[in-house]
Amino acid sequence: AQSVTQPDIHITVSEGASLELRCNYSYGATPYLFWYVQSPGQGLQLLLKYFSGDTLVQGIKGFEAEFKRSQSSFNLRKPSVHWSDAAEYFCAVGAQWDSSASKIIFGSGTRLSIRP
Amino acid sequence: NAGVTQTPKFQVLKTGQSMTLQCAQDMNHNSMYWYRQDPGMGLRLIYYSASEGTTDKGEVPNGYNVSRLNKREFSLRLESAAPSQTSVYFCASSGRGFDEQYFGPGTRLTVT
């Protein structure tokens, strides 16, 4: 069955430090992969997505992610975090639901706190 | 262009009451979805509609019904609310199944 694992429930980093959020997926075929961000009290916003091609994808707000097929990973990175990056981050994989439909499966999320 | 809108933003129900959550999108998307978000569990799919006129169950459909009223609107109904349905509910839409999904702002529902 398809699944997404985000092993870190909560991470705290200092403002200006680099960030890496981990994501591992389980999916038999070539995956469609996403990272979403959710600010407090808000809906989810897409940061970036990978469908095919270059395994390093750039997103909004200075984020990037690298698809590593051999490790079944799609980790999110940012070289220097800002206080406004404090939010919850969700990794997701596109999966076939049945013969006529597809859906996105979300990980349980990683909450990012920024230390001043 | 409002994107995905949801009403209401907040709701408190007593056990056994019914209510309908409304969702509308103005992006001409074919697919629409209802999720619930609970602490530590990410988003779980309740129901989805791959296209106008079709609806299907997701991972956690029990206790809910949906209606795809037209291409724009997709409503979620709780016929007899239970405390286990206390959650934040998100509606989303996408052009095709694997496309990115666009989310509404959510409805925070408390059932006492």
Interface residues (C-beta under 8 A of the other chain):
Chain A: I9 Y32 F34 Y36 G41 Q42 G43 L44 Q45 L46 K49 F51 F90 G94 W97 D98 S100 A101 S102 K103 I104 F106 G107 S108 G109
Chain B: V4 Y33 G40 M41 G42 L43 L45 Y48 A50 D56 G58 F90 A92 G97 F98 E100 Q101 Y102 F103 G104 P105 G106
